[in-house]
Amino acid sequence: MLPDKRGYFGAYGGRFVPEVLVRALDELESAYEETRNDPAFWVEFDLLSRDYSGRPTPLYFAERLTKHCGGGQIFLKREDLAHTGAHKINNALGQGLLAQRMRKRRVIAETGAGQHGVATAAVCAMLRLVCIIYMGEEDMHRQSLNVFRMKLLGAEVRLVTTGSRTLKDAVNEAIRDWVTNVKNTYYLLGSTVGPHPYPLMVRDFQSVIGKETKQQILDRCKCLPDYIVTCVGGGSNAIGIFHPFINDTEVKLIGVEAAGKGLETGKHAASLIGGRVGVLHGAKSYILQDDNGQIQETHSISAGLDYPGVGPELSYYKDVGRITYVSATDEEALEGFQLLCRTEGIAPALEPAHAIFYAAKIASSLDKQHIIVVNLSGRGDKDMNIVAEALGVKL
Amino acid sequence: MSRIASVFAQQSHKALIPYITIGYPNIETTLMVAPLLADSGCDIIELGIPFSDPLADGVTIQKASFHALQNGVNPKLCLEVAKELSRKVKIPLVFMTYFNPVFNYGIKEFCAACADSGVDGLIIPDLPPEEGLELEIATRRYGLDLIYLLAPTSTKERIKLVAEKSRQFIYLVTVTGLTGVRDRLPANLEAFVARVRKITKQPLCVGFGISTSEQARQVAKIADGVIIGSRIIQLMEAGSESLILLQDFIKEIRSAIDKER
């Protein structure tokens, strides 16, 4: 079973952190191991997933979109309907409960698009934990609605002005906070990145997406899908839907990275396609770096994909060929966004809009009997300003 | 004997180890400051290779790193600077950087280049011994000392592990926190140093937050070496006067430390 004892998925993962944090990670690892084997924890998690987060989320047959593409059948896993508007709540809830068990009353988190921040703030409000969210200045500006939501939910939002002022720098600041306040603080990391055991924990909590999808598609179609398509930033929604299908080798798994202004321009966030192996935020994985090993600035229209690294498990599956990675540009994501709005009356977040675009492209090339599941990982309300601006509309 | 080991072999001598970021505020300054540090009574110089995402560093060194990167500083240039300095300066030089620039350079290639440039050792704050095997092998092969760190949160088992793996001395981080100037030393520092002493005979050098001669004196009383970084970077911000200020500061620290012989 992956990861191994040292937190490695093949050559990727591990624990590249300052010594101060090693003990905290050891404690987290053993607390999680104990929790993971405690059925009572999962009873609580499942109950809250149902009554608080609104799980299971539906698997929706996108008939109009399917017709529009004129090929394979497209199903949408409706994570956009989960509480707080994205799949992020699954992990925030799981780790929030773990923080409570570990008696850590102070929770910190990073956020890019604000979805993980909002989910963490919501769970902390519910569990009565102190919540501090780090967010890059650039992201605060483009996702101001989510900043307001986090504050309403009782979180303190801290501005990050270092580096590119986006998700990468928010993670840096969250880690620095953790280094400083490690004794009383739980770091609720939002993606399947970071040092062991984070990639494992986040995968476990997000795998609910894939487990439900599998059951739902079997119930409905009596077969597994031919394709699963999802966007890849850090990779939490991707590993969440992919993981339960890893051994079903007849299911093609497609991860769509953010090509930003185009891979050839260098202004993108496609770590798996355009990056090289390196170490960022405590784990070895594919990262975007320059010739000198400095982490590169990224670009994506979607704040949630605007990150120069990716989860170690997703890197592993690239090398062994189990997951295929492709990319969609900002423009193509906008096309996917509008396509879903018009055909299905659903505004996706800009992150899964990348997957929508690519899924539509695959669907047109397939016969009717083929099935494609798209992980619609979040809803697009937060992105209205960005989309309006990109389309030249003044609000 | 390694040159770093010789520093600690001197009877009742406490080591003074300054840190400077290469290329901050510019390369010329680095080339001037390092000999000045050596002449003012320092024993080892830590040369920082700037990294874009310095997780263990507070604002002062973050800014210095950012500035140096803007100046176009990269590992190759740092190796050239070290090569030039090792000809001018008689005391050992140690690179301090994060793991990715080293990994990206190629672990073996980097160690070979360090040896060629006259660098004596490496400190990599985001590389705990669990991940260090490959670098340990390469550093030994090229005669470099890989120095590991301990923190107040380190357990007895970890102290043992680090004591076993760290070469010539152990870098003790005073606080659960980042590099940066602080008003006072943490109250539990003495207990922390004592805890490590109980387990190992390795020399212990203490760093993070030490910025005054009084703090340096207190540290010298209990440890074998004093590491100062952020305060030096701050002094280097003073423009044309910075070299004089820096020299006075180091001399002051030196004499404070020597009182604790």
HADDOCK unambig.tbl for C-alpha pairs under 7 A between the chains (distance, minus, plus):
assign (segid A and resid 16 and name CA) (segid B and resid 126 and name CA) 5.28 0.50 0.50
assign (segid A and resid 16 and name CA) (segid B and resid 127 and name CA) 5.29 0.50 0.50
assign (segid A and resid 16 and name CA) (segid B and resid 128 and name CA) 6.65 0.50 0.50
assign (segid A and resid 16 and name CA) (segid B and resid 131 and name CA) 6.87 0.50 0.50
assign (segid A and resid 17 and name CA) (segid B and resid 126 and name CA) 4.38 0.50 0.50
assign (segid A and resid 17 and name CA) (segid B and resid 127 and name CA) 6.17 0.50 0.50
assign (segid A and resid 17 and name CA) (segid B and resid 128 and name CA) 6.75 0.50 0.50
assign (segid A and resid 18 and name CA) (segid B and resid 56 and name CA) 6.70 0.50 0.50
assign (segid A and resid 18 and name CA) (segid B and resid 125 and name CA) 5.39 0.50 0.50
assign (segid A and resid 18 and name CA) (segid B and resid 126 and name CA) 4.44 0.50 0.50
assign (segid A and resid 18 and name CA) (segid B and resid 127 and name CA) 6.71 0.50 0.50
assign (segid A and resid 18 and name CA) (segid B and resid 128 and name CA) 6.79 0.50 0.50
assign (segid A and resid 19 and name CA) (segid B and resid 128 and name CA) 6.08 0.50 0.50
assign (segid A and resid 19 and name CA) (segid B and resid 149 and name CA) 6.46 0.50 0.50
assign (segid A and resid 19 and name CA) (segid B and resid 150 and name CA) 6.04 0.50 0.50
assign (segid A and resid 19 and name CA) (segid B and resid 151 and name CA) 6.06 0.50 0.50
assign (segid A and resid 20 and name CA) (segid B and resid 151 and name CA) 5.20 0.50 0.50
assign (segid A and resid 20 and name CA) (segid B and resid 153 and name CA) 5.78 0.50 0.50
assign (segid A and resid 20 and name CA) (segid B and resid 154 and name CA) 6.87 0.50 0.50
assign (segid A and resid 20 and name CA) (segid B and resid 176 and name CA) 6.09 0.50 0.50
assign (segid A and resid 23 and name CA) (segid B and resid 153 and name CA) 6.53 0.50 0.50
assign (segid A and resid 23 and name CA) (segid B and resid 154 and name CA) 6.40 0.50 0.50
assign (segid A and resid 172 and name CA) (segid B and resid 55 and name CA) 6.04 0.50 0.50
assign (segid A and resid 176 and name CA) (segid B and resid 55 and name CA) 6.20 0.50 0.50
assign (segid A and resid 176 and name CA) (segid B and resid 56 and name CA) 6.77 0.50 0.50
assign (segid A and resid 179 and name CA) (segid B and resid 176 and name CA) 6.02 0.50 0.50
assign (segid A and resid 179 and name CA) (segid B and resid 177 and name CA) 5.24 0.50 0.50
assign (segid A and resid 180 and name CA) (segid B and resid 176 and name CA) 5.17 0.50 0.50
assign (segid A and resid 180 and name CA) (segid B and resid 177 and name CA) 3.92 0.50 0.50
assign (segid A and resid 180 and name CA) (segid B and resid 178 and name CA) 6.75 0.50 0.50
assign (segid A and resid 278 and name CA) (segid B and resid 100 and name CA) 5.95 0.50 0.50
assign (segid A and resid 278 and name CA) (segid B and resid 103 and name CA) 6.89 0.50 0.50
assign (segid A and resid 278 and name CA) (segid B and resid 104 and name CA) 6.68 0.50 0.50
assign (segid A and resid 279 and name CA) (segid B and resid 100 and name CA) 5.29 0.50 0.50
assign (segid A and resid 292 and name CA) (segid B and resid 74 and name CA) 6.15 0.50 0.50
assign (segid A and resid 292 and name CA) (segid B and resid 75 and name CA) 6.71 0.50 0.50
assign (segid A and resid 292 and name CA) (segid B and resid 101 and name CA) 6.17 0.50 0.50
assign (segid A and resid 292 and name CA) (segid B and resid 104 and name CA) 6.87 0.50 0.50
assign (segid A and resid 293 and name CA) (segid B and resid 100 and name CA) 5.80 0.50 0.50
assign (segid A and resid 293 and name CA) (segid B and resid 101 and name CA) 4.39 0.50 0.50
assign (segid A and resid 293 and name CA) (segid B and resid 104 and name CA) 5.24 0.50 0.50
assign (segid A and resid 294 and name CA) (segid B and resid 51 and name CA) 6.11 0.50 0.50
assign (segid A and resid 294 and name CA) (segid B and resid 52 and name CA) 5.44 0.50 0.50
assign (segid A and resid 294 and name CA) (segid B and resid 101 and name CA) 6.62 0.50 0.50
assign (segid A and resid 295 and name CA) (segid B and resid 52 and name CA) 6.02 0.50 0.50
